[in-house]
Amino acid sequence: MIKKENILESARKVLTEQGINKLSLRKIAAETGCAAPSIYYYFKNKQEIVAGLWEEVAPDLEQQMVSAGDKGQVYRAFWQARPDDFRLFITNADYFPLVHETEAYQTLKSMLGGQIHQLNGELIETIYLTL
């Protein structure tokens, strides 16, 4: 039987190998080894799959920031080490609204205050200029 974790793992693999623009339920299903409708048991759409991936990434970032003296530097370093995730979760117009509404993102915002917008702007320049 297909598991939620298998779907998320397959989605991550498709994202890594083919990029954001190639992510589709059909490709995720093929990678998982199931029929596309099987995915609907766990996820309504591709956006929910990405939200599931965010829920896997966010706790690691939050944990690193909790104990950090310079939270902004930790935030920068985390995303610079994971540029594909930054593009997916923070700058992608299809997925960022879902990420923004999560408790995890709101926690990050509260840790960084108004600095989060400045940091994201800096990261956009850094990450997108190094393509």
N, C-alpha and C positions, 0 to 999 in steps of 0.2 A: 504494500500500500504506500502511496505517495505521502510524504510528510511535508509540513510547512517549511521545515529547515532545508529540505532538499530543493524546494522551489527557490528559496532565498539564495542558496548556494549556487544554483544554476543561473539565477538572475545576475549574481555577482560575476560569474564566469563570462556570461554574455557581455556584460558591461565592460569587463576588463579586456576581452578579446576584440569586441566589435564597436564599443563606444555607446554613448547615450543615444545617439540618433538611430542606432540599429536595434535598440531594445524593443522587443515585441513579445506578446504572450505566446505566439507560435514558436518563436526561437527559444524562449524559456522552457516551454513544454518539450520541445525536441531535445534540449539539453538535459532535461529532467528524465526523459524517457517515458513520457505520458502523453495523453491526448490533451489538447488545449482546454477543453471543457473541465477537465479534472482540476485545473488550477482554481476554477471558480468556487470550489468547495472552501478554499481558504481566503481567496482574494477576489474582490469584485472587479478590479482592473489593474492596469500597470502601475498606476499611481499608488495604490495600496501596497503593491510589492515594494516599490521604492520607499514608502513609509516604513515598511518592515525592515528594510536594509538600514534606514536611518536609526531605527530603534536598536539595531545591533552596534552601530558606530558611536552613537551619542554617549552611552555610559562610559566608554573609554575616555573620551574627551573630557567629560565632566569629572571623572575621577582624577585625571591629570591636573585639571584646573583647581580642584578643591585644595590640594596641598601646595599649590604653587604660590610663590611670592609675587611674581610678575605674571599674572593671568593672561595678559595680552600677548606676551611672548610665547607662552605655552599654546595659546590659541593659534598664533601664527605658525609656529613650528609644526603643530599637529596637521594643519591643512597643507602646508608646504610639503610635508612628507606624503600627503594623500591628495594630490591635485585632482585626480579623477573624481574622488568623492566630493571635493569642494565644488567642482563644476556641476556635479549631479545634485547635491543637496542644497547648496547655497545660491548658485547663480542660474539654475535652470528654472525658467518661468513656469514650466509644467509641474514641477515637483516642489519648489520652494514654498508655495502657499501651504502645502500639507506639512512640511517640516516646521514652518514658522508657527503653526498652531499646536505643535506638540509640547507637552510639559517639559521635555528635555531641552528644547530650544528656548523656552521661556526661562528655564533655570540658567542657561548659558547667558542669556540677555541680562538677567539679574546679577550674575557674577561680574559681567563686564560693563554694565550700565550703558551709557551712551557711546562708549568706546567701540561697541560691536560694529556699528555702521562704518566707522573709520577703518577698523581692522579689515572688514570685508572689502572695502574699497581698495585698500593697500594690497590685499591678497588677489583681488581681481587683476590689478595691474601686474603684479609679480607672476602669478600663475599663467595668465593669458599671454604675457609677453615672452614667456619661455617656451611657448609651443614649438 
